[in-house]
Every structure is written in structure tokens, then in C-alpha cells.
Amino acid sequence: MRIKLISEATERPDHLTTLAKQFGLEHQDNHPFALVDTGERIELRKLDEPKLGAVYVDFASGSVAHRRKFGGGKGQDIAKAVGISKGGLPSILDATAGLGRDSFIFASLGSHVHMIERNPMVAMLLSDGLERAKQDREIGAWVTERMSLSFSAGQLALESSSVEGSPLKPDVVYLDPMYPHAENKKNSALVKKEMRVFQSVVGADNDADALLQPALTVAQKRVVVKRPNYAPWLADKKPSMSIKMKKNRFDVYVLASMT
């Protein structure tokens, strides 16, 4: 895959190129998107719409850190959906990791999480954010212990029940595929700037239905699918239960007790 590579980091001019090679990315000078090494982090920018700002992964500060500290802990809906409770810390496979925010919440609550991301640009951003988080004084120790990442197709990993040669036996498989934005919904024009950039790169996961059955095979206790409230069930399969929020819901497919 090709994208423009821009290094603004005078102290590590070759870092971006080296990292890009790990994810199969090559430089294309006239590409509308760019991966930029600022010297502090890797950012994704839409060059023809600079006002949209940059997309990057930051687990140590900003909204993600605020959510970790004040988001409701194990009482929040996402924790209930995957079965995190006072007496339970399930191992979780996030097969559609994206920018890793939900995975970070799971890890912050005590679960071990393995993330899988198939888009090379997104996987590179996530890898960069994860490595920086591991160096953070406040969260670095448990991030290192509880969070890991594989650059792979989630469906392939689930169908083979393995990733990088290691068998997959998570308690929970978590799926949050990118859903096509509904143009007829209220506020459809008010998509967050960051998400406009992200969706332009990733697009919709039109093959998302194919994830459910292998996820049900791999998961030991449950599969959790995050969906917009207006979206149909994944693969048109009714869940055991749903936890509804203002804009989204968690469809939970229960396979075994969490205890």
C-alpha cells in the first residue's frame, strides 16, 4: 500500500521509513494522505483538508485518559458487555482494533487484550501509540503487561484460530467493524473531524458479517459486537442480549458463563 511519508523528526529521520516497511507501506509523493513523524508521534493527515487535523493514538492523555479516570470503571456498559466485573477479568481478543480505544479501556480495567488490525496505516498508528504508552510512567507497566498487537486480518486470524503462530483461546472476542455512515440520519453531516479522516482511509467493513461465525468458534465464553443503534445484527444473527446506549449498542452472544 502507498501513502505519502513525511518526516519532521530531525533526531530520527529514518524512523518513519523503517516503521513503514514493517507494515508494507511505501512512499507516494502525490497521495492525498500522509503519515507524518513529528518527532513525538506518528500522525495521519488528510493533506487536501488540513483543517480536519491529524489522527493519532494517544493512550496517556486527552479524551482516552479522561475516560480511563472518569468513565465509570467496571460499571460502564462496555465493561458489562464483555463481562468485566469485580469477580471477573476475561481475556479479550479485539479482532477489529482500529485506534485501540476500547481495548485500552478493557486493559485499564484489568483484562489482558490482544488487538488485531488489518489496515496497515491504522496498525502503524496503533503500534506507535502502544509503544509510547509503554514508556509512560503512569500507565506503562500495565500497558506492557496487558496489551499486545498483531498486524493481520481479523477474519484470517479467527478462521485459523491463531495469530503469529500462537493459538487463540480468548474468553471474549470483541468486534467493532466500521459501519457505513447513514446519510439519512440526524447529524449525519456532523461526523467528528477525526472520524472523517479515519473513515476515508479505512472505509466500511463490508465483509464484517464474515467475522461472526469464526468469532463464535474461537471465543470461549462470549462474542460482543458493537453496532450503531440503527444497524442490523451482524450476519443477521440475533444476539443473546443487547445493551443499548444513546447512539450505539452492544450485541452479546453468550456461549458460556463468565464464572
C-alpha positions, 0 to 999 in steps of 0.5 A: 500500500502507498501513502505519502511519508513525511518526516519532521523528526530531525533526531530520527529521520529514518524512523518513519521509513523503517516503521513503514516497511514493517507494515508494507507501506511505501512512499507516494509523493502525490497521495492525498494522505500522509503519515507524518513523524513529528518527532513525538508521534506518528500522525495521519493527515488528510493533506487536501483538508488540513483543517480536519487535523491529524489522527493519532493514538494517544493512550496517556492523555486527552479524551482516552485518559479522561475516560480511563479516570472518569468513565465509570470503571467496571460499571460502564456498559462496555465493561458489562458487555464483555463481562468485566466485573469485580469477580471477573477479568476475561481475556479479550481478543479485539479482532477489529482494533482500529485506534485501540480505544476500547481495548485500552479501556478493557486493559485499564480495567484489568483484562489482558487484550490482544488487538488485531488490525488489518489496515496497515496505516491504522496498525502503524498508528496503533503500534506507535501509540502502544509503544509510547504508552509503554514508556509512560510512567503512569500507565506503562507497566500495565500497558506492557503487561496487558496489551499486545498487537498483531498486524493481520486480518481479523477474519484470517486470524479467527478462521485459523484460530491463531495469530503469529503462530500462537493459538487463540483461546480468548474468553471474549472476542470483541468486534467493532467493524466500521459501519457505513455512515447513514446519510439519512440520519440526524447529524449525519453531516456532523461526523467528528473531524477525526472520524472523517479522516479515519473513515476515508482511509479505512472505509466500511467493513463490508465483509464484517458479517464474515467475522461472526461465525469464526468469532463464535468458534474461537471465543470461549465464553462470549462474542460482543459486537458493537453496532450503531443503534440503527444497524442490523445484527451482524450476519443477521444473527440475533444476539443473546442480549443487547445493551443499548446506549444513546447512539450505539449498542452492544450485541452479546452472544453468550456461549458460556458463563463468565464464572 
